[in-house]
Amino acid sequence: MELNDLYRDVILDHNRNPRNFGVLEPADASVEGFNPLCGDRLTVRLKMADQTIEDIRFEGQGCAISTASASLMTEAVKGKSRDEALALFTRIHDLLTDDDASSDDLGKLAALSGVREFPARVKCASLCWHTLASALQSHEPQALPAVSTE
């Protein structure tokens, strides 16, 4: 299957049947993302277990690319550590913006590389990823107070 076909099929599938769409309560972090250029708006909610994304959901309204990217993202990061999710954010950002970025080992996420052909849509595909990064940063681990043994 060619990358263009994969791009089209994956985007259509995840737009029509978004995974992890809906409210997550209670959530440890909740961040809203908004793209003023096209009106895409979504909220990403995380449930963390230590430093691992135990559950993630998104809700909102956006174009097919925005919805599909959020659906793909939630599937990809569920069960991953905070650091793994942030590293994946960086890889996807590179994939969307750098023609030389590799899509090796990204599975279905590789389909997002097709967005590069439509520069005006890169923000649609990256909105959820930036929102995820903000949610992870808003749920920074708290430093434990110093304990004296004296």
C-alpha positions, 0 to 999 in steps of 0.5 A: 500500500502506498503512503498516500493510500495509507494516509487517506485510509487511516485518516478516514477511519480514525475520523469516522470512528475516533478512538478514546473520544469522550469525557474522562472523569476524574482526570489528573490533567485536562487541557484545551487546545484551539486552532484559531486559523480553522476553529479546531478545538479539543480537550485532552484529559489524562489519567496518570499512574505514577509517570505512566498514562493510564488512560487518555481521552479527547473531545471537541470538534475539528476537521478530519485531520485534527480528529484523526490525529487525536485518535491516533495519538491517544492510541499511541500514548496510552500505557506509555511513560511521560518521557516516552509520550514527550519523545513521541511528541517530538518525533511527530512534530518532526514528521509533520514539519521536516521532509527528511524525518523518518516514519520508521517504527511509527506504525499507523502514525506514519500516515500523518507524514502525508499532512506535510503535502498540505502545509496549511493542515500541519496545525490541524494534525499537531494541535492534539500533540501540543495539547498532550504536551501541555497536559503532561507538563501541567501534571509534573511530578511533585518533588517530595519534601526533604525528610530528615533522619536526625 
